Amino acid sequence: MAALVLTSENQIQRLNHILNTVKKHQTLDLTTLKTPPNPQAWNIVEVIAHLNIAYGKYVEKINDALAKSADIEKESEGFKARRWQKFVFEGQRPKNGVRKMKMKTMKRFEPLLDKTELTEEKIDEVFDEFFDLHNHFKQSILKSRNKDVTKIKITSAIGPIVKFYLPEAFEFLLCHLERHMVQIDEILA
């Protein structure tokens, strides 16, 4: 397995692309946003709500890790992802615009939206929360550039089987976002 070096520049570029894409999706008509491809599938708003829940599980962990990480003088050249963590985020990362495998969402990450109550106002709230949370994500990546990210680990939202250093957590979260951007593309197709 080849080494994967994680850089904040790459992560910020990918996050910016996702933020711009979601901004475009926010302007879609209500019917498009609320209509799933089939009765068992999520609609676009539910995907965004799921992303809010998923990132929300990391906010305090990231804040805590940043607060406990020592400042450094010079930004790191990159962070070499460890083997198990690389395996975990490669399982999330889409390949050539395709999600490799379907994954059952744990109950605690399911969007609990009443589809009959998805008003324009409620949909705007879901998107606003997305941008608030993911601006935190962007700021956290930027702050980590001047921190020693090799000392503090955070437990993943799925439990202690996976622990990440900050750059690995950011990579996992980005791969998760990219996976769901593909899902939204599938809904729109």
C-alpha positions, 0 to 999 in steps of 0.5 A: 500500500503506497504512502498517502501524504495528507496536506492541508492545501489539498484538503482545503481545495477539496472542501472549497469545491464541495462547499461551492457544489452544495451552494449550487444545489441549494438553489435547486427548486424545492421539488428537486431537493425533496424528491428521492430517486426511490421511496427507500432512498434519501432526497438531497435535503436528507443527504445534507442533514446526514452530513450535518449530523456526521460532522456535528459528532466531530466538532467538539473532538476537533476543538479539543484536539486543536486546543491541546495541540502545541503551536509550531513555528513552521507549517508541516510539509504533510502528514503520512496517513497510517495504514489502518486509517488509510484503509478506513478512508479509502472505504469511503472515498468514491472512485471515478465518480462511483461509490465503491459499496453501499453502506448501511447508515448507523441509526445515530447518523440518520436524518430524521426529517419529516418529508411532509414538513420540508418547507422552504424555510426548513430546507434553508435551515438544513443548508445554513447548518451545513455551511456553519458546520463546514466553515468550522471544518475549513477553519479547523484545517487552517488552524491545524497548519500551525499545530503539532498534529502528531500527538493528539488522537481523536476517537472516530464517531463510529467508536474507538476501533478507529482513532485519528490524528487531525489530518486523518480525521479531516481526510475521513470527513472529506472522503465522507463528503465526497461520497455523498456528493456522488450520492447527490449526483446519482439523485440528480441523474 
